[in-house]
C-alpha cells in the first residue's frame, strides 16, 4: 500500500473527507443559527464538540500505533470512571476499584502485543473470577451480588468491548493489504459515529413510530431504518477503499455496524433510565458524557471485529 | 498576605496550572453546573460543602488562573500546621488563611484575617461545615460563615455543592480512586444583620443545590 505521512494513503484521503464533511456541517449549522438566532445553540455546541473529538482521533491515528492505543485506552478509562461514578457502590470496595482501573493498561497491552488468546480471556475469565473472590476475601457480604454484577458488567462494556478497537488496529495490520489496521479502525469508528448522526437526523426529519418507548423515547423506526440504510450506502462506498471487503461485504458490514450501534445505544439508555439520569456525564458539551458518545461503539466494536475476523481472516 | 517572592509565586502558579489541573481533569473529572454564577472578580466568598482534602483544590480550579493570586482557602491552624514543611507548603503554595479554632471563646475575632483579605479584594474559599465529617453528607454548619457574611454584607457568598470528592479521597484515606465529581454553583447570598438568618438561608440554598442531582448510593 502507498503511504502518506506514515499512514496508508486511503486513510489520509478518507480523513480529509471527514474534515470536509465536518466543515460543511459546521457551515450548515452556523447558517441555521444565523437565520434563526437562539434556536440552534444545542446543535452548535454539539458541532463544536465534534471538532474536538475528530481532532483528537485524527491526532491519535496520525502519530503512530502506540499513541493510538494509549488514546483508545484513555477512552476506556474515561468510560469506566464515568460508569463507576454513576452506579451505586460500596465503601468497602473503594480500594478494589483502583484495581479495576488497572485492568485497562493490562487489557490494552494484550492488544498492543497482538496476544489474541489472552486479550479474549483476560476480562471475561480472569477478572470475572478475580474480583468476586477478592470481594469475598474482604468479608463483607452485604450487597455482594450487586457489587460483583455491576463491576463485571462495567468492565466488560467499558474495557473489554471497547478494547476491540485496539485489537482491530493491531491484528488487522496483516489482514488488510488495502489500508492496514488503521484502515479497519477508521472504517469502524467513522461509520459507527456517522450512523449515530444519521439515525438522529432521520429520526428528527421523519420520526413517527417509536421503537422502544419505555427505554429511549426518541428512537424511532424511521430513524433506525433511515440511519442503517445511509450507513450501508456509505459503507459500500468506503469499504472497498479502506478494507479488503468488496462492496457487497462492505454493505453487510455497514448493516452490522448500524444495528449493533443502535443496540449499544439503547442498552446504555436502559442503564441511564434505571439509574435515573439523563446523561452519563458532562464531559462533552452538547453530547453528555463519554458513555453517551461511545455507547454505540461498545456493541459495534466487538460486532465488527468478529464479523471481520470470521469472514476475512484465514 | 501571600508571599511576594517571585519564585514562590511561580511555584504556586505551576502547582495550580499543572498539578492541580491534571488531577482535577484527569483523575477526577468535574461536571460543573451553573458555572456562570461564579464571581468574575473579588471580593467574594466561595462557600462549599466539605468531604475531602481535595475540595479546596477542586473549588480553586473552577476559577481562571488569572485570579489565582487572589484565591485564598480558609483552613484551621491546628490541622495544617503540624510540621514546618507542611506549614510552609499550605501557607505559600496553597495560600491558606489560617483560622484558630475556638479563639472566639477567648475573646478574639477568629475571622479578622478573613475580613482583611476581603477588604483587599481577595476571594475566600471556605467550608462552613468546618470539618469533612461523614463522607458525602452535609454536616451541621458552623457560625463562622454567618458572622463573616454579616461583617461584610456587600460581599457575595456563593454556595457550592460538590459531590463525589468524598468517594475519590475521603477522610482517613490517602489513596486517590478516580471518580467523576459534580459541582453545582448557586446564586450568591448576602449577609444581613442577623447571622442566624443568613445561616438558615445558606443551609436551605446549599441543600437545594445538592438535591438537584441524583446521587448514587454509597453504602
Interface residues (C-beta under 8 A of the other chain):
Chain A: X77 X78 X81 X82 X84 X85 X86 X87 X88 X89 X90 X91 X94 X95 X97 X98 X101 X143 X275 X276 X277 X281 X282 X283 X289
Chain B: X29 X31 X32 X33 X135 X164 X167 X170 X173 X175 X177 X178 X179 X180 X181 X214 X216 X217 X218 X219
